[in-house]
Amino acid sequence: MSALTLRLPDEKYQRLKDMARHRGQSVNRLLDEVTSLLLAEFDAETRFALRAKRGSGKSERGLELLAKAGSN
């Protein structure tokens, strides 16, 4: 596990502490959850971009497959 020094404005840090306390967890755990959500979002965007790139120029084939699926 790694340690990270994060500089935040005092007001933002206080709000994070209040939020963590309200949720019954530490600021560390709260930030761990937030970074997990951000990384999951980034991973989804990356997968989508890769799939879009693979499908580039294949719109006719995609429409054929949709039509075929709709006829079942």
N, C-alpha and C positions, 0 to 999 in steps of 0.2 A: 504494500500500500504506500502511496505517496502523500506527502504533506504539501499544502499549497498555501501561500500567503496571498490574501486577497485584500486589496485596498478599496474600501467603500466609503462614501460620505456617511457621516455619523447618523444622519436622519434615516438613511436607507438601512443601515445596520440595525438601528433600533427597531425599525418596522419589521425586519426579518426576525429579530429576537422575539418581538411580540407575536408574530405569526407562528413561529415555532412553539412558543409557550402555549398559545391557543390550541395548537394541534397536539400538544403533549409530547413534543420531540425536541431534539437539539437543533441548533442552527446547522451544524454539520450534516445531520441526517436530512434536514430540509433541502440543503444545497445538493446533497447526493441524489435525492429524488428529482430535483429540477434538472440536474445535468443528465440523468438517465432519460428523462422525457425529451430533452433537446437532442440527445444522441440518437434516440429511436426515431425522431422526426427526420433528422439528417440522413439516417440509414434508409428510411422509406423514400425520401427524395432522391437519393443516389440510386436506389433500385429502380425507381420509376424512370429516371433519366436514362439509365442503361437499357431498359426495356424499350423506351421510346426510340433510342438510337438504333437498336436492333430492328425495330419495325419501320424505320424510316424508308420511304419508297415502296412500302408494301401495302398501301391502303386498299388497292383493288382486291388483293387476297384477303385482307381483313374483312372487307365488305361481303365477299363471297362466303366466308365462314359465318358471318353474322346472319346472312340470308339462310344459309343451310341450317343453322341452329334454330332460327325462327320457324322453319317449316316442320320441325319435329314436334 
